[in-house]
Amino acid sequence: MAKTLVTYFSRTGNTKLVAEAVFGALAGDRTIKTMAEAGDLAPYHLIFAGFPVQAHSVPYPVEVFLKSIPEGKKVALFSTHGSVTGSQLAREALEYASILVARARLVGTFSCRGKVSMKALEVLMQSPEHEAWADMAASAATHPDESDLEDARAFARWITTLGAQGHYRGL
Ligand SMILES: Cc1cc2nc3c(=O)[nH]c(=O)nc-3n(C[C@H](O)[C@H](O)[C@H](O)COP(=O)(O)O)c2cc1C
């Protein structure tokens, strides 16, 4: 029986919300776990893996997890980010994550914005490394919102139906 895993890494809850939306849109034998809890990936035919963009890239524990996905396994990646949707800043981490799962079979990607607390932004904006995205992040304050979560559900449904033939490229 085909099994699906939704797994995520989330520091402040945004990616967790998106993971739960993805999970809620799936039918059949499915499990949701954090990446730390995911364990043996052998039983799953499809893995949805989500993470927050951090410092323009993939958080280290996520990098380790993505590299561990067995060869040929179907993988759908999703991320949340403070920067504006569609910007290079938002895309580059997902592009890097796609390279990390090169041995697996990438069937789709999705991303949406995720809020950062004003307190954290004030600190981050003082560092040149974070200036570019932190500047944009103030306007992410309401995300992920219901529309983002609906897009995430549509992504999940696409991957488990039409996604078997094609490749879904999210926002
Ligand atoms: C330390 C730190 C670094 C971040 N770096 C970036 C970044 O480089 N680019 C970006 O678009 N968002 C960045 N963000 C924003 C997060 O990606 C965004 O808030 C995300 O939704 C957090 O997800 P989480 O709640 O699942 O941890 C950063 C946030 C923090 C706290």
The ligand as an SDF file (V2000), in Angstrom:
LIG
                    3D

 31 33  0  0  0  0  0  0  0  0999 V2000
   17.3780   33.7850   11.5860 C   0  0  0  0  0  0  0  0  0  0  0  0
   16.4110   33.9040   10.4300 C   0  0  0  0  0  0  0  0  0  0  0  0
   16.9180   33.9430    9.1470 C   0  0  0  0  0  0  0  0  0  0  0  0
   16.0380   34.0680    8.0550 C   0  0  0  0  0  0  0  0  0  0  0  0
   16.5480   34.1670    6.7990 N   0  0  0  0  0  0  0  0  0  0  0  0
   15.6980   34.3850    5.7510 C   0  0  0  0  0  0  0  0  0  0  0  0
   16.2110   34.5610    4.4150 C   0  0  0  0  0  0  0  0  0  0  0  0
   17.4040   34.5170    4.1550 O   0  0  0  0  0  0  0  0  0  0  0  0
   15.3270   34.7830    3.4150 N   0  0  0  0  0  0  0  0  0  0  0  0
   13.9730   34.8440    3.6350 C   0  0  0  0  0  0  0  0  0  0  0  0
   13.2170   35.0480    2.6820 O   0  0  0  0  0  0  0  0  0  0  0  0
   13.4490   34.6730    4.8840 N   0  0  0  0  0  0  0  0  0  0  0  0
   14.2760   34.4340    5.9380 C   0  0  0  0  0  0  0  0  0  0  0  0
   13.7720   34.2750    7.1980 N   0  0  0  0  0  0  0  0  0  0  0  0
   12.3100   34.2670    7.3870 C   0  0  0  0  0  0  0  0  0  0  0  0
   11.7900   32.8410    7.5450 C   0  0  0  0  0  0  0  0  0  0  0  0
   12.1590   32.0620    6.4200 O   0  0  0  0  0  0  0  0  0  0  0  0
   10.2600   32.8300    7.6540 C   0  0  0  0  0  0  0  0  0  0  0  0
    9.8400   33.6210    8.7220 O   0  0  0  0  0  0  0  0  0  0  0  0
    9.7320   31.4100    7.7860 C   0  0  0  0  0  0  0  0  0  0  0  0
    8.3500   31.4010    7.5050 O   0  0  0  0  0  0  0  0  0  0  0  0
    9.9560   30.8330    9.1720 C   0  0  0  0  0  0  0  0  0  0  0  0
    9.4060   29.5330    9.1930 O   0  0  0  0  0  0  0  0  0  0  0  0
    9.1380   28.7210   10.5330 P   0  0  0  0  0  0  0  0  0  0  0  0
    8.1180   29.4820   11.3320 O   0  0  0  0  0  0  0  0  0  0  0  0
    8.6130   27.4260   10.0540 O   0  0  0  0  0  0  0  0  0  0  0  0
   10.4490   28.5870   11.2530 O   0  0  0  0  0  0  0  0  0  0  0  0
   14.6210   34.1210    8.2840 C   0  0  0  0  0  0  0  0  0  0  0  0
   14.1460   34.0620    9.5890 C   0  0  0  0  0  0  0  0  0  0  0  0
   15.0060   33.9650   10.6580 C   0  0  0  0  0  0  0  0  0  0  0  0
   14.4360   33.9460   12.0600 C   0  0  0  0  0  0  0  0  0  0  0  0
  1  2  1  0
  2  3  1  0
  2 30  2  0
  3  4  2  0
  4  5  1  0
  4 28  1  0
  5  6  2  0
  6  7  1  0
  6 13  1  0
  7  8  2  0
  7  9  1  0
  9 10  1  0
 10 11  2  0
 10 12  1  0
 12 13  2  0
 13 14  1  0
 14 15  1  0
 14 28  1  0
 15 16  1  0
 16 17  1  0
 16 18  1  0
 18 19  1  0
 18 20  1  0
 20 21  1  0
 20 22  1  0
 22 23  1  0
 23 24  1  0
 24 25  2  0
 24 26  1  0
 24 27  1  0
 28 29  2  0
 29 30  1  0
 30 31  1  0
M  END
$$$$
